[in-house]
Amino acid sequence: MRRVSQLGLLLSLSLCCAGQKIVDRMVVVVNNHVITQSDWEEQERFEALAEGRSPKDVEHSAAALERLIDRELISEHITNVSFQHATPEQVTKQIAEIRKQIPAQKSQTEGDWKRTLAEYSLTEEDLENIIAAQLDVLRFVEVRFRPSVQVSPEEVDAYYKETFLPELKKSANSGSQPQLDQVKDKIRELLVEQRVNEILNNWVQNLRSQANIQRLDAPPPALQKTDNR
């Protein structure tokens, strides 16, 4: 999930009171679509799972909320775009990649995996929906932005001399220096990724500038972090 983390895309918490009534507060409205506190916490829980962090680390962070806003803006846009959406097979493969990053005792058997998801208050269906949405965004980015990015041989050569080799020399395990021909394809791909990210970030900022984003509420005080904690 390399680029998936750039955008970061996902959702869910619910607060219960007497009589099992579900209470969920609105946090942000993006072009008439509501992002709730539940959406915010599900984003946090998924990110903690994918990054191998403890579910106890989940909090309502401002950064996660901003990623949710970006995701909503992109999702709203791509509903009107024709492209190949994620297949069940692709979703299954991506979930398998996540499981590989989880300690074996937490993901080796199906029972282990379900218990791990339960620790993060996620179901298998939740995870499938989140991954499918992420893959759709990545596919859209590939179709929309990557074809326009060109990297010249001169740029590859400059990166090799000015960035790759100096960073390699700083490495404790640098060993022998590979020739340009040995690494030029990797460098070109890296430069393409950087350009795509730049274009994507500028495009999302443009979406934000045109959107109606209303911030309605903050999380309960008990869930907020303070600098002197």
C-alpha positions in Angstrom: 0.0 0.0 0.0 2.6 2.5 -1.0 0.5 5.3 -2.2 -2.5 4.4 -0.5 -1.0 6.2 2.5 -0.7 9.5 0.6 -4.3 10.0 0.6 -5.2 8.0 3.1 -9.0 7.1 2.6 -11.5 5.7 5.3 -14.2 5.6 8.2 -16.3 4.7 11.6 -17.1 5.1 15.4 -20.4 5.1 17.2 -21.3 6.2 20.7 -23.9 4.2 22.6 -26.2 5.4 25.4 -29.0 3.9 27.4 -31.3 1.6 25.4 -28.5 0.9 22.8 -29.4 4.1 20.9 -26.6 5.0 18.5 -25.5 8.6 18.8 -23.2 10.0 16.1 -22.2 13.6 15.7 -21.6 15.4 12.5 -18.0 16.8 12.2 -17.7 18.2 8.7 -20.0 18.7 5.8 -18.3 18.5 2.4 -20.5 19.7 -0.5 -23.6 18.5 1.4 -22.0 15.1 2.3 -21.6 14.6 6.0 -18.5 13.2 7.7 -19.4 11.9 11.1 -17.4 11.1 14.2 -17.9 7.4 13.3 -16.2 8.1 9.9 -13.4 9.8 11.6 -12.7 7.0 14.1 -12.9 4.2 11.4 -10.3 6.1 9.4 -8.1 6.0 12.5 -8.7 2.4 13.3 -7.9 1.3 9.7 -4.7 3.3 9.6 -3.6 1.9 13.0 -4.2 -1.7 11.7 -2.4 -1.1 8.3 0.6 0.6 10.0 0.9 -2.1 12.7 0.0 0.3 15.6 -1.9 -0.7 18.6 -5.7 0.0 18.6 -5.1 1.8 21.9 -3.2 4.5 19.8 -6.5 5.5 18.0 -7.4 9.1 18.5 -9.2 11.8 16.7 -6.3 13.5 15.0 -6.6 16.5 12.8 -4.5 14.9 10.1 -6.8 11.9 9.8 -9.8 14.2 9.4 -8.1 16.2 6.7 -7.4 12.9 4.8 -11.1 12.1 5.1 -12.0 15.4 3.6 -9.6 14.8 0.7 -11.1 11.3 0.2 -14.6 12.7 0.1 -13.6 15.3 -2.5 -11.9 12.8 -4.7 -14.7 10.2 -4.3 -17.3 12.8 -5.2 -15.3 13.6 -8.4 -14.6 10.0 -9.6 -18.3 9.0 -9.3 -18.7 10.8 -12.7 -15.6 9.3 -14.3 -15.5 6.0 -16.2 -12.6 3.7 -15.3 -12.1 0.1 -14.2 -13.0 -0.2 -10.5 -11.3 -2.6 -8.1 -12.2 -6.3 -8.5 -12.9 -8.6 -5.6 -9.6 -10.4 -6.5 -7.6 -7.2 -6.2 -9.3 -6.4 -2.9 -8.4 -9.8 -1.5 -4.8 -9.5 -2.7 -4.4 -6.1 -0.9 -5.9 -7.5 2.3 -3.4 -10.3 2.1 -0.6 -7.8 1.9 -1.9 -6.1 5.1 -2.1 -9.4 6.8 1.6 -10.0 6.0 2.5 -6.9 8.0 0.6 -8.2 11.1 2.5 -10.4 13.6 1.9 -14.1 12.7 0.1 -14.8 16.0 -2.5 -12.2 15.1 -3.1 -13.2 11.5 -1.9 -16.7 10.8 -5.3 -18.4 10.9 -8.7 -17.0 10.0 -9.7 -17.1 13.7 -6.6 -15.1 14.6 -7.4 -12.6 11.8 -11.0 -12.1 12.9 -9.9 -11.5 16.5 -7.4 -9.0 15.3 -10.0 -7.1 13.3 -12.3 -7.2 16.3 -9.5 -5.5 18.4 -9.7 -2.6 15.9 -13.5 -2.7 15.9 -13.5 -3.6 12.2 -15.3 -6.3 10.3 -14.1 -8.1 7.2 -16.8 -6.2 5.2 -15.6 -2.9 6.6 -12.1 -3.7 5.5 -13.2 -4.9 2.0 -15.1 -1.6 1.5 -12.2 0.5 2.7 -9.7 -1.3 0.5 -12.0 -1.2 -2.5 -12.4 2.6 -2.2 -8.6 3.1 -1.8 -7.9 1.0 -4.9 -10.4 2.9 -6.9 -8.7 6.2 -6.0 -5.3 4.8 -6.9 -6.6 3.6 -10.2 -8.2 6.9 -10.9 -4.9 8.7 -10.2 -3.1 6.3 -12.5 -5.5 6.9 -15.3 -5.9 10.7 -14.8 -2.4 11.9 -14.0 0.4 9.3 -14.7 0.1 9.5 -18.6 1.0 13.2 -18.6 4.2 12.7 -16.6 7.4 12.5 -18.6 10.9 12.1 -17.1 13.9 12.8 -19.4 17.2 10.9 -19.4 18.9 14.1 -18.3 16.7 14.3 -15.2 17.4 10.7 -14.3 21.1 11.3 -14.7 20.9 14.4 -12.5 19.1 12.6 -9.8 21.7 9.8 -9.9 24.6 12.2 -9.5 23.0 14.8 -7.2 20.8 12.7 -4.9 21.2 8.9 -5.3 25.0 8.7 -5.0 25.4 11.3 -2.2 22.7 9.4 -0.2 24.3 6.1 -0.9 27.7 7.4 0.4 26.0 8.5 3.7 24.6 5.0 4.2 26.5 2.8 6.6 26.0 -0.2 4.3 26.6 1.5 1.1 29.0 -1.1 -0.4 29.8 -0.8 -4.1 28.2 2.0 -6.1 25.8 0.7 -8.8 26.2 2.2 -12.2 23.5 4.4 -13.7 22.3 1.7 -16.1 21.6 -0.6 -13.1 19.3 1.8 -11.3 17.9 4.2 -14.0 14.6 2.4 -14.2 14.0 2.6 -10.5 15.1 6.3 -10.5 12.7 7.1 -13.3 9.8 5.4 -11.5 10.7 7.3 -8.3 10.7 10.6 -10.2 7.4 9.8 -11.9 5.9 9.0 -8.5 7.1 12.3 -7.1 5.6 14.2 -10.1 2.3 12.4 -9.8 2.1 13.2 -6.1 2.8 16.8 -6.8 0.1 17.0 -9.5 -2.4 15.1 -7.3 -1.7 17.4 -4.3 -2.2 20.5 -6.4 -5.4 19.0 -7.9 -6.8 18.2 -4.4 -6.0 21.7 -3.2 -7.9 23.0 -6.2 -10.9 20.8 -5.3 -10.8 22.2 -1.8 -10.7 25.8 -3.0 -13.9 25.1 -5.0 -15.7 23.1 -2.4 -18.1 24.1 0.4 -16.4 22.7 3.5 -18.2 23.3 6.8 -16.5 22.2 10.1 -19.3 21.7 12.5 -17.9 20.2 15.7 -14.9 18.9 17.6 -14.5 15.5 19.2 -15.6 15.2 22.9 -12.9 16.8 25.2 -11.9 13.4 26.6 -10.8 12.4 23.2 -8.7 15.4 22.4 -5.0 15.5 22.9 -3.2 18.4 24.5 0.4 19.5 24.0 1.2 19.1 27.7 -0.2 15.6 28.1 
